[in-house]
Amino acid sequence: MASFATARAPSVDEIYALAEDFGITLEADAAEAYQRLIAEQIGAYTRLDALAEPKLPVNYPRLPGHRPSPEENPYNAWYWKSEVKGKARGPLAGKSVALKDNVCLAGVPMTIGAALLEGYVPDVDATVVTRILDAGGTILGKAACGFLCLEGSSITASTGLIANPHDPSRAAGGSSSGCGALLAAGEVDLAIGADQGGSLRVPAAWCGLYGLKPSYGLVPYSGIASIDFTLDHAGPMAASIEDMARLLQVIAGPDDIDPRQAGIHPQDYMAALEGGANGLRIAVLKEGFGRPEGEPIVDRKVRAALRRFAKLGASVSEISLPLHSDGMHIWAAIAREGALQNMLLAGGCGVNQQGYQITALLDASASAWRQRPNDLAGTVKLGLLFGEYMRRNYHGRYYAKGQNLRRSLRAAYDAVLANHDLIALPTTAMRAPRLPDPENCTHEAYEHEAHDSLGNPCPFNASGHPALTMPCGVADGLPIGLGLVAKHGDDATTIRAAAAFADAFDWTSL
């Protein structure tokens, strides 16, 4: 990977070139003066090179591990295997964990699904890693994910297509694809996914799992590669609601590093498992059903599950919230330009934000894609071109308007939740689709395959509400996910409802 020497002052020719990029005409005396002034001030950066920056702690021994062979990786779901054992006792003792390959695990390679980052090895443990190990968990390695996490299927990873254990001809969902496949295959007990537009919930839904995009800021994002600071969420995935709640209990709460966590107050998520559904008020979101990309069987199965909630003592009523249909547009304006600025141009560091910055990842990624732009996934090329076009022509106006409109979106959901405990809708409008043949797939089909799953999940990344997916039925062997959304900070209520359903019904028979 690229290494950087200490900062140096630009030459006069570089000053001219920079000025030209900005449309500034410089006389010779001005260019020479600016060069001298920058040379005087570059010392501040030289001094930074001499100062040791604080690092996230690494407290448990580990070996680098290995890339698994095809024989030990039947669904192509692992990127790297490396066993890291935590404390002998704790709430996660005896539990095995996979990390999405955008979560830093010191000493173990990380690519965020992109071959152009091969050779990057983090030197820190993400906060969630330390908490898992402190709680007695054993990390088994890094789960493969979509290329730079910019997809909602399982088709863009440089390591190849990631298959769904329920039907290996189908997608596992993305971009936390490997996490979903490994859990569904029973290779791990728990997983940490990341979710900026549905990337945790889509694979959980398609693989028959429980997954929670927590309230914005509930789980610290320190030491995890960022897409857009305002959309970043990391959360738990598991095959059982109890395991998911147990993992959330361990990883939730402020780490005093991540500024996303202002005003966060964790709840007792294990106690929520015993709350039952009696008395819960569930609002069925009309606009979450009948989507143009959807399958009628998904709508039918989700509505049948909601009738079962009524049998458990919940009140279930349909409401209309038209702004939900615009939620994807609001989210897209933020995600598209945010990913360009934050992930591609700033190397996954939080632009204009406090908090821990993974400077080694920035060094590795900032030059890699510029040196090998043709190695970017097609979805990322499109995002790069689209985002830069909008930036150059509209100067961030639509990103800014999207940020303003997210307040309206959050307020609309809050208005519903003022009189209800939960909003319910299909997690995704469709079941896991067939994996495409990348060699015989048009650019348009490839893009739709990668992102059509995000219509229902992504608005809640913009609004920041906790959004849980739970398996509620199956059709032709493919799981179907029900989404439950609660008030910001009330993640426990989503767990309460999912646990009540799981106690009463076997989703695999519904």
C-alpha positions as CSV (number, residue, x, y, z in Angstrom):
1,M,0.0,0.0,0.0
2,A,1.0,3.6,-0.4
3,S,3.2,5.2,2.2
4,F,3.5,9.0,2.7
5,A,6.7,10.9,3.5
6,T,6.4,14.1,5.6
7,A,4.5,17.0,4.1
8,R,6.4,19.2,1.7
9,A,5.8,22.6,0.3
10,P,4.5,22.9,-3.3
11,S,6.6,24.3,-6.1
12,V,5.7,27.5,-8.0
13,D,4.6,25.3,-10.9
14,E,2.3,23.4,-8.6
15,I,0.8,26.7,-7.4
16,Y,0.0,27.7,-11.0
17,A,-1.6,24.3,-11.6
18,L,-3.7,24.5,-8.4
19,A,-4.8,28.1,-9.4
20,E,-5.8,26.9,-12.8
21,D,-8.0,24.2,-11.4
22,F,-9.9,26.9,-9.5
23,G,-10.0,29.3,-12.5
24,I,-7.7,31.8,-10.7
25,T,-5.2,33.8,-12.8
26,L,-2.0,34.5,-11.0
27,E,0.8,36.9,-11.8
28,A,4.3,35.6,-11.3
29,D,4.9,37.7,-8.2
30,A,1.7,36.4,-6.6
31,A,2.5,32.8,-7.4
32,E,6.0,33.1,-6.0
33,A,4.7,34.9,-2.9
34,Y,2.0,32.2,-2.3
35,Q,4.7,29.5,-2.6
36,R,6.8,31.2,0.0
37,L,3.9,31.7,2.4
38,I,2.8,28.1,2.1
39,A,6.4,27.0,2.7
40,E,6.5,29.0,5.9
41,Q,3.3,27.4,7.1
42,I,3.9,23.8,6.1
43,G,5.9,23.4,9.3
44,A,2.7,22.8,11.2
45,Y,2.2,19.6,9.1
46,T,5.8,18.6,9.5
47,R,5.3,18.8,13.2
48,L,2.2,16.7,13.0
49,D,4.3,14.0,11.4
50,A,6.5,14.0,14.4
51,L,3.7,13.6,16.9
52,A,2.3,10.2,17.9
53,E,-1.4,10.0,17.3
54,P,-3.6,8.2,19.8
55,K,-4.8,4.7,18.7
56,L,-7.8,2.6,19.5
57,P,-6.6,-0.1,21.9
58,V,-5.6,-3.6,20.9
59,N,-5.9,-5.8,24.0
60,Y,-6.0,-9.5,22.9
61,P,-3.4,-11.5,21.0
62,R,-4.0,-12.8,17.6
63,L,-2.3,-14.2,14.5
64,P,-2.8,-12.8,11.0
65,G,-4.8,-15.9,9.9
66,H,-5.4,-16.9,6.3
67,R,-7.7,-16.5,3.3
68,P,-9.9,-19.6,3.2
69,S,-9.8,-22.1,0.4
70,P,-12.9,-22.7,-1.7
71,E,-13.4,-26.0,0.2
72,E,-13.7,-24.2,3.5
73,N,-15.7,-21.3,2.1
74,P,-18.6,-22.9,0.2
75,Y,-20.7,-19.7,0.0
76,N,-17.8,-17.4,-0.7
77,A,-18.8,-15.6,2.5
78,W,-15.5,-15.3,4.3
79,Y,-12.9,-12.8,3.2
80,W,-10.3,-13.8,5.9
81,K,-10.2,-16.2,8.8
82,S,-8.4,-15.4,12.0
83,E,-9.5,-16.6,15.4
84,V,-9.2,-14.0,18.2
85,K,-10.3,-15.2,21.6
86,G,-11.6,-12.8,24.2
87,K,-12.0,-13.2,28.0
88,A,-12.7,-16.6,29.4
89,R,-16.0,-15.5,30.9
90,G,-18.6,-13.0,30.0
91,P,-22.1,-12.7,28.4
92,L,-20.7,-13.7,25.0
93,A,-18.6,-16.6,26.3
94,G,-18.8,-19.6,23.9
95,K,-20.2,-17.4,21.1
96,S,-18.4,-17.0,17.7
97,V,-18.6,-13.8,15.8
98,A,-17.9,-12.7,12.2
99,L,-17.1,-9.0,11.4
100,K,-18.1,-7.3,8.2
101,D,-14.9,-6.5,6.3
102,N,-15.2,-2.8,7.0
103,V,-14.6,-3.3,10.8
104,C,-11.0,-2.9,11.8
105,L,-9.4,-5.9,13.5
106,A,-5.8,-5.1,14.2
107,G,-3.3,-7.3,12.4
108,V,-5.9,-8.9,10.1
109,P,-6.2,-7.8,6.4
110,M,-9.2,-5.6,5.5
111,T,-10.3,-4.7,2.0
112,I,-14.0,-3.5,2.4
113,G,-14.7,-5.8,-0.5
114,A,-12.3,-4.1,-2.9
115,A,-9.2,-5.8,-4.3
116,L,-7.5,-2.4,-4.8
117,L,-7.1,-2.3,-0.9
118,E,-5.3,-5.7,-0.8
119,G,-2.3,-5.3,1.5
120,Y,-4.0,-2.9,4.0
121,V,-3.8,-4.3,7.5
122,P,-5.4,-2.2,10.3
123,D,-3.4,-1.4,13.4
124,V,-6.4,-0.8,15.7
125,D,-9.4,-2.7,16.9
126,A,-12.8,-1.0,16.4
127,T,-14.6,-0.2,19.7
128,V,-17.2,-3.0,18.9
129,V,-14.3,-5.5,18.6
130,T,-12.9,-4.6,22.0
131,R,-16.4,-4.9,23.6
132,I,-17.0,-8.3,22.0
133,L,-13.7,-9.6,23.3
134,D,-14.1,-8.1,26.7
135,A,-17.5,-9.9,26.9
136,G,-15.9,-13.3,26.2
137,G,-16.7,-13.6,22.5
138,T,-14.4,-15.3,20.0
139,I,-14.0,-13.5,16.6
140,L,-13.5,-16.0,13.8
141,G,-12.6,-13.5,11.0
142,K,-13.8,-11.1,8.4
143,A,-17.0,-11.7,6.4
144,A,-16.9,-10.7,2.7
145,C,-18.9,-7.6,1.7
146,G,-19.9,-5.6,-1.3
147,F,-17.3,-3.4,-3.0
148,L,-16.7,-0.5,-0.6
149,C,-20.1,-1.5,0.9
150,L,-21.9,0.3,-1.9
151,E,-24.6,-2.2,-2.8
152,G,-27.7,-4.0,-1.5
153,S,-27.3,-7.4,-3.0
154,S,-24.2,-9.7,-3.0
155,I,-22.7,-9.2,-6.4
156,T,-19.9,-6.6,-6.3
157,A,-17.3,-8.0,-4.0
158,S,-13.9,-8.4,-5.6
159,T,-13.8,-12.0,-4.2
160,G,-16.9,-12.9,-6.2
161,L,-20.6,-13.5,-5.8
162,I,-21.8,-14.4,-2.3
163,A,-24.4,-17.2,-2.2
164,N,-27.5,-17.5,0.0
165,P,-27.4,-20.8,2.0
166,H,-31.2,-21.2,1.6
167,D,-30.6,-21.4,-2.2
168,P,-27.0,-21.0,-3.5
169,S,-28.4,-19.7,-6.8
170,R,-29.7,-16.7,-5.0
171,A,-28.2,-13.5,-3.6
172,A,-27.3,-13.3,0.1
173,G,-28.2,-9.6,0.3
174,G,-25.8,-6.8,0.9
175,S,-23.6,-5.2,1.6
176,S,-23.1,-7.2,4.8
177,S,-23.4,-10.2,2.5
178,G,-20.9,-12.6,4.1
179,C,-22.4,-11.9,7.6
180,G,-25.8,-13.1,6.4
181,A,-24.5,-16.2,4.6
182,L,-22.3,-17.3,7.5
183,L,-25.1,-17.0,10.0
184,A,-27.6,-18.8,7.8
185,A,-25.1,-21.6,7.2
186,G,-24.4,-21.9,11.0
187,E,-20.7,-21.1,10.7
188,V,-20.9,-18.4,13.3
189,D,-23.3,-17.5,16.1
190,L,-23.2,-13.7,15.8
191,A,-22.1,-11.0,13.3
192,I,-21.5,-7.3,13.2
193,G,-22.9,-5.7,10.1
194,A,-22.9,-2.1,9.0
195,D,-25.9,-0.3,7.5
196,Q,-26.0,3.0,5.6
197,G,-29.0,2.2,3.4
198,G,-30.1,-1.3,4.4
199,S,-26.8,-3.2,4.2
200,L,-27.4,-5.1,7.4
201,R,-31.2,-5.6,7.1
202,V,-31.3,-6.8,3.5
203,P,-29.0,-9.8,4.1
204,A,-30.7,-10.5,7.4
205,A,-34.1,-10.6,5.7
206,W,-33.0,-12.7,2.7
207,C,-31.1,-15.1,4.9
208,G,-33.8,-15.6,7.5
209,L,-32.1,-13.8,10.3
210,Y,-32.6,-11.1,13.0
211,G,-30.8,-7.9,12.4
212,L,-31.0,-4.4,13.9
213,K,-30.0,-1.1,12.4
214,P,-29.9,0.6,15.8
215,S,-30.9,4.1,16.6
216,Y,-28.3,6.5,15.1
217,G,-25.3,6.6,17.4
218,L,-26.4,3.8,19.8
219,V,-23.5,1.5,18.7
220,P,-20.1,3.3,18.4
221,Y,-18.8,3.5,14.8
222,S,-15.2,4.2,15.9
223,G,-12.8,2.0,13.9
224,I,-15.3,1.2,11.2
225,A,-14.9,2.5,7.6
226,S,-17.4,5.3,7.0
227,I,-19.5,5.9,3.9
228,D,-21.3,9.1,5.1
229,F,-21.0,10.2,8.7
230,T,-24.7,11.1,8.9
231,L,-25.9,7.7,7.6
232,D,-23.4,5.3,9.3
233,H,-24.9,2.6,11.6
234,A,-23.3,-0.7,12.8
235,G,-25.4,-3.3,14.5
236,P,-26.0,-7.0,15.5
237,M,-27.1,-9.9,13.4
238,A,-28.0,-13.4,14.6
239,A,-30.1,-16.4,13.9
240,S,-32.1,-15.9,17.1
241,I,-33.6,-12.8,18.6
242,E,-32.0,-13.7,22.0
243,D,-28.5,-13.8,20.5
244,M,-29.1,-10.6,18.7
245,A,-30.3,-8.8,21.8
246,R,-27.3,-10.2,23.8
247,L,-24.9,-8.9,21.3
248,L,-26.6,-5.5,21.3
249,Q,-26.4,-5.4,25.1
250,V,-22.6,-5.7,24.8
251,I,-21.9,-3.3,22.0
252,A,-24.4,-0.5,22.7
253,G,-23.5,2.8,24.5
254,P,-21.1,5.7,24.2
255,D,-17.3,5.2,23.8
256,D,-16.5,8.9,24.4
257,I,-14.9,9.0,20.9
258,D,-17.7,8.8,18.4
259,P,-19.6,12.1,18.1
260,R,-22.5,10.4,16.4
261,Q,-23.4,9.3,19.9
262,A,-24.8,12.5,21.4
263,G,-27.6,11.9,23.8
264,I,-27.5,8.1,23.6
265,H,-28.9,6.1,26.5
266,P,-28.8,2.3,26.2
267,Q,-31.7,0.2,27.4
268,D,-32.0,-3.3,28.9
269,Y,-32.3,-5.3,25.7
270,M,-32.3,-8.7,27.4
271,A,-35.2,-7.7,29.6
272,A,-37.1,-6.7,26.5
273,L,-37.1,-10.3,25.4
274,E,-39.8,-11.0,28.1
275,G,-42.1,-8.1,27.4
276,G,-44.6,-9.8,25.2
277,A,-46.7,-8.3,22.4
278,N,-49.8,-7.6,24.5
279,G,-50.7,-3.9,24.3
280,L,-48.2,-3.0,21.6
281,R,-49.6,-0.5,19.1
282,I,-48.4,-1.3,15.6
283,A,-48.9,1.0,12.6
284,V,-48.8,-0.8,9.3
285,L,-47.2,1.5,6.8
286,K,-49.3,1.5,3.6
287,E,-46.6,2.9,1.4
288,G,-44.3,0.0,2.3
289,F,-46.5,-2.4,0.4
290,G,-47.3,-2.7,-3.3
291,R,-43.9,-1.3,-4.4
292,P,-43.2,-1.5,-8.1
293,E,-40.1,-3.6,-7.5
294,G,-41.9,-5.9,-5.1
295,E,-43.4,-9.3,-5.1
296,P,-47.0,-9.8,-4.0
297,I,-46.1,-12.9,-2.0
298,V,-43.9,-10.8,0.3
299,D,-46.8,-8.4,1.0
300,R,-49.1,-11.3,1.7
301,K,-46.7,-13.0,4.1
302,V,-46.0,-9.8,6.0
303,R,-49.6,-8.9,6.4
304,A,-50.3,-12.5,7.6
305,A,-47.6,-12.0,10.2
306,L,-49.1,-8.8,11.4
307,R,-52.5,-10.5,11.8
308,R,-50.6,-13.0,14.1
309,F,-49.4,-10.0,16.1
310,A,-53.0,-9.1,16.7
311,K,-53.7,-12.6,18.0
312,L,-50.9,-11.9,20.5
313,G,-52.7,-8.9,21.9
314,A,-51.2,-6.1,19.8
315,S,-53.4,-3.5,18.2
316,V,-52.6,-3.4,14.4
317,S,-53.9,-0.6,12.2
318,E,-52.9,0.7,8.8
319,I,-51.7,4.2,8.3
320,S,-50.5,6.2,5.3
321,L,-47.3,8.3,5.3
322,P,-46.8,9.5,1.7
323,L,-43.3,11.0,2.5
324,H,-42.0,7.4,3.0
325,S,-42.2,7.1,-0.8
326,D,-39.8,10.0,-1.1
327,G,-37.5,8.7,1.6
328,M,-35.3,6.9,-0.9
329,H,-34.9,10.2,-2.9
330,I,-33.9,12.1,0.3
331,W,-31.5,9.3,1.3
332,A,-30.0,9.1,-2.2
333,A,-29.1,12.8,-2.3
334,I,-27.2,12.3,1.0
335,A,-25.7,8.9,0.2
336,R,-24.5,9.7,-3.3
337,E,-22.6,12.9,-2.7
338,G,-21.7,11.8,0.9
339,A,-20.0,8.6,-0.4
340,L,-18.1,10.6,-2.9
341,Q,-16.8,13.1,-0.4
342,N,-16.4,10.9,2.6
343,M,-15.4,7.5,1.3
344,L,-13.8,8.1,-2.1
345,L,-12.2,11.5,-1.6
346,A,-11.6,11.4,2.2
347,G,-10.7,7.7,2.5
348,G,-13.5,6.8,4.9
349,C,-12.7,9.5,7.4
350,G,-15.4,11.8,8.8
351,V,-15.1,15.0,6.9
352,N,-15.6,18.0,9.1
353,Q,-16.3,15.8,12.1
354,Q,-14.6,15.0,15.4
355,G,-14.1,11.4,16.4
356,Y,-11.5,8.8,15.7
357,Q,-10.1,8.8,12.2
358,I,-8.5,5.7,10.6
359,T,-5.6,7.6,9.1
360,A,-3.9,4.4,7.9
361,L,-7.0,3.5,5.9
362,L,-7.1,7.0,4.5
363,D,-3.5,6.6,3.3
364,A,-4.3,3.2,1.8
365,S,-7.5,4.1,0.0
366,A,-6.9,7.7,-1.1
367,S,-4.3,6.7,-3.6
368,A,-5.5,3.1,-4.5
369,W,-8.6,4.0,-6.5
370,R,-6.9,6.8,-8.3
371,Q,-4.1,4.6,-9.3
372,R,-6.5,1.8,-10.4
373,P,-9.8,3.5,-11.3
374,N,-10.7,0.8,-13.8
375,D,-10.7,-1.7,-11.0
376,L,-13.6,-0.1,-9.3
377,A,-16.9,-2.0,-9.4
378,G,-19.4,-0.8,-12.0
379,T,-21.7,0.4,-9.2
380,V,-18.9,2.5,-7.7
381,K,-17.9,3.9,-11.1
382,L,-21.5,5.0,-11.6
383,G,-21.6,6.5,-8.1
384,L,-18.3,8.3,-8.6
385,L,-19.4,9.8,-11.9
386,F,-22.9,10.7,-10.7
387,G,-21.7,12.2,-7.4
388,E,-18.9,14.3,-9.1
389,Y,-21.4,15.5,-11.8
390,M,-23.7,16.7,-9.1
391,R,-20.9,18.3,-7.1
392,R,-19.5,20.2,-10.0
393,N,-22.8,21.4,-11.4
394,Y,-24.8,22.0,-8.3
395,H,-22.0,22.6,-5.6
396,G,-23.6,20.4,-3.0
397,R,-27.0,22.0,-3.1
398,Y,-28.9,18.7,-3.3
399,Y,-26.8,17.1,-0.6
400,A,-27.7,20.1,1.6
401,K,-31.4,19.9,0.7
402,G,-31.4,16.2,1.4
403,Q,-30.0,16.9,4.9
404,N,-32.7,19.5,5.5
405,L,-35.4,17.2,4.2
406,R,-34.3,14.3,6.5
407,R,-35.6,16.4,9.3
408,S,-39.0,16.4,7.7
409,L,-38.8,12.7,7.1
410,R,-37.9,12.0,10.7
411,A,-40.7,14.3,11.9
412,A,-43.2,12.4,9.8
413,Y,-42.2,9.1,11.3
414,D,-42.2,10.6,14.8
415,A,-45.7,11.9,14.3
416,V,-46.9,8.3,13.6
417,L,-44.8,7.0,16.6
418,A,-46.4,9.5,18.9
419,N,-49.5,7.4,18.8
420,H,-48.0,4.0,18.1
421,D,-45.1,1.9,19.5
422,L,-44.0,0.5,16.1
423,I,-44.2,1.0,12.4
424,A,-44.4,-2.2,10.4
425,L,-43.6,-2.9,6.7
426,P,-41.8,-5.5,4.6
427,T,-38.0,-5.2,5.2
428,T,-37.5,-5.6,1.5
429,A,-40.2,-5.7,-1.2
430,M,-38.8,-8.8,-2.7
431,R,-37.2,-12.1,-1.7
432,A,-33.6,-12.9,-2.6
433,P,-33.2,-12.7,-6.4
434,R,-31.1,-15.0,-8.5
435,L,-27.4,-14.2,-8.7
436,P,-26.6,-12.7,-12.1
437,D,-23.9,-13.7,-14.5
438,P,-21.6,-10.7,-14.3
439,E,-20.2,-11.5,-17.7
440,N,-23.6,-11.4,-19.4
441,C,-25.4,-8.7,-17.4
442,T,-26.1,-5.2,-18.8
443,H,-24.9,-2.2,-16.9
444,E,-28.6,-1.3,-16.2
445,A,-29.5,-4.7,-15.0
446,Y,-26.4,-4.9,-12.8
447,E,-27.2,-1.6,-11.1
448,H,-30.8,-2.5,-10.5
449,E,-29.8,-5.9,-9.1
450,A,-27.4,-4.1,-6.7
451,H,-29.8,-1.4,-5.4
452,D,-33.5,-2.3,-6.0
453,S,-33.7,-3.8,-2.5
454,L,-33.1,-0.5,-0.7
455,G,-36.5,1.2,-1.2
456,N,-38.0,0.3,2.1
457,P,-34.9,0.1,4.3
458,C,-33.0,3.3,3.3
459,P,-35.4,6.0,4.6
460,F,-34.7,4.9,8.1
461,N,-31.0,5.5,7.7
462,A,-31.9,9.1,6.8
463,S,-34.3,9.4,9.8
464,G,-32.1,7.5,12.3
465,H,-34.8,5.4,13.8
466,P,-34.1,1.9,15.0
467,A,-35.2,-0.6,12.4
468,L,-35.2,-4.3,13.0
469,T,-35.8,-7.1,10.6
470,M,-37.2,-10.4,11.7
471,P,-38.1,-13.5,9.7
472,C,-41.8,-13.9,9.4
473,G,-42.4,-16.5,6.7
474,V,-41.0,-18.4,3.8
475,A,-42.0,-18.9,0.1
476,D,-40.5,-21.4,-2.2
477,G,-37.7,-22.0,0.4
478,L,-36.8,-18.3,0.5
479,P,-37.2,-16.3,3.8
480,I,-39.3,-13.1,4.0
481,G,-38.5,-10.3,6.5
482,L,-40.8,-8.1,8.5
483,G,-39.4,-4.7,9.4
484,L,-40.2,-3.0,12.7
485,V,-39.3,0.6,13.4
486,A,-39.5,2.3,16.8
487,K,-39.0,5.7,18.3
488,H,-35.4,7.0,18.3
489,G,-33.7,5.5,21.3
490,D,-36.3,2.8,21.9
491,D,-34.6,-0.1,20.2
492,A,-35.8,-2.4,23.0
493,T,-39.4,-2.2,21.7
494,T,-38.4,-3.7,18.4
495,I,-36.7,-6.6,20.3
496,R,-39.8,-7.0,22.5
497,A,-42.1,-7.5,19.5
498,A,-39.7,-9.8,17.6
499,A,-39.2,-12.0,20.7
500,A,-43.0,-12.3,21.3
501,F,-43.5,-13.4,17.7
502,A,-40.6,-15.9,17.8
503,D,-41.9,-17.4,21.1
504,A,-45.3,-18.0,19.6
505,F,-44.6,-19.0,16.0
506,D,-42.0,-20.9,14.0
507,W,-41.4,-18.7,11.0
508,T,-40.1,-21.5,8.9
509,S,-43.5,-23.0,8.8
510,L,-45.4,-19.8,8.0
